Amino acid sequence: MKSAVAAIVVLQMLLFGVTVTSSANAQTTPAKETRIQKADILKHPVGQLALKYTDALHGGDMDDAMKLASSKAQARWKSYPASERKESAAFRKKMIPNRAELTTAIEAGGILIIEEGSSATLNVVKSDSSASKAGVVHSSSATIAIPFVLEGGQWKVAQ
């Protein structure tokens, strides 16, 4: 059980691009970045890739989804035992919105940050609401960050 929990935490860190750096490794000059917001994201290749990825992911074919990933991510995926691939696929499906939800979230306030022209992060807010009885609505939201990398002149899902 501990290994499953640890694997999920590691997957969360990998999937959402969490990194830890020491002050000795920190850059002294800020990275050049470009920000694209809302509907303009859907015109960018990363926006189109994000929609293809979510279609493949929610279509149930992780092999198709992973074809959209970087070579490093594909190699890591192939090295996982079947049980970890299954857990990873379920986690990704749970965390990454489907096409309609992703499109709505992007248009409502998504931000695509492209750094140094070779890596990017799509940030969207995923919201869930449910009514338990008349006049009572429960809502929650989470910020989802999907990392991308430019590989061989094409954008790929980084994790």
N, C-alpha and C positions, 0 to 999 in steps of 0.2 A: 504494500500500500504506500509506503514511504517513497518508493521509486516512482510510482505513478504520480504522486503529488509533486515530487521534484521534477519529473519530466514535464508536467503541465506548467509549472512555474518557469522552467527553462524555455519551453515552447512559447509562453506568453512573452518572455523577454525577447526571444528571437523573432517571433512574428511581428511584434510591434516596435522593433528596432531600439529597444532599451539598451543603452550602452553606459558603461562606467569608465571614466578616465581619471587619471590622477592629474594633479596640477602640473606635474613635470611633463606630462604628455599633451597638455592642453595647447591649442594653437594660440599664438600671440596676436595674429591678425584674423579678423572675422572672415569667414568663408563668403565668397560671392554667392548670393542667392537671388532667385527670382520667385515671386509669389503670384500665383494665379488663383483667382477666387470664383466661387459659385459656378454658374453655367459655362463660363469660359473654360473650365477644367475639362468639360466633356468634348471640347474641340481639340484638346491636346492629346498626343498619343498615349500618355499615361492614363488619362481619363478613359479612353477607349479600351486600353489594356485592363484597367480595373473592372470595367463592365464585363469583358470577356472572361476574366478570372472568376468573378462572382457567378456568372452563368455556368461555367464548368464546375465550380465548387458546389453550387446548389443543385446542379444537374446530377450530382452523385458520382461523377467520374474524376477522382483525384488524379489519375494519370493524365487526363486532359488538362486539368488545372495546373499540374506540375510542369507540363510542357511550356507553360507561360513563365516559368520561374528561371532564375539565373542558373548557370551550370553548377555553381557552388551549392545552391539550394537543392537542385535535383540530385546531386551526389549525396548530400546529407540525407535527403528523403529516402533514397534507395538503400542507404546504410542502416536505416531503422528496421527493427524487427516488425513483422506484420501487426503485432498488437499496438506498438507505438504509432505506426502509420494510421491505424484505425482511430486511436485516441486523438491524434493530431488532426485528422480529417473532421472528426466530430467537433473538436474545439473550434477549428476554423469556421465551420458551418454555423456554429452558434454565435461566433463573434463578428463575422463579416456579414453585413446585410445582403439580402438578395438584390437583384438588379433594380427593381422598383424602389425599394427602400434606399439603396445607395444613390440612385439618381436624385431622389427627393432630398436626401441629406446633402448631396453635393450642391444642388441648386439653392438650398436653404441657407447654406453658409460654409460649404466646404472650402478648404484652403489646400492648395498644392504648393509645396515648397521644394524648389529645385536648387540643389547646392552644387556649386562648381560645374554645373552642366552635366554631371555624371551620376548623381544620386538624387532621389526625390522621395518625399513623404506626402501621402494624401491623408489629410486630417478631416474627419467628418464626425458629427455627433449622431449617435444612434439613440433614438428615443422609443420607449415602450410605455403605453398607457392601457389601463384596464379599469372598468367600472365594476365595483363589487356590489353596489346597490345604487338606487336612484340618488343622484347628487353627490356620490362619492367616487372620485377617480384617483387611482394610484398611478403615478408616473415615475419613471426612472430614465436616466440617460447616461451614456458612456461615450467618451471620446475614443474613436477608433483611428489608429495611425497605421497605414499600410505602406511599407517601404518598397522602393523600386530602385533599380540600378540600370545604368546604360551599359550594355554588353554587346560588343560587336556591332555598334551602331543602332541597336534596337533596345527599347525599354523592356525590362523583365521584372517580375515580382522578385524582390530581394530575398524573401524568406519562404 
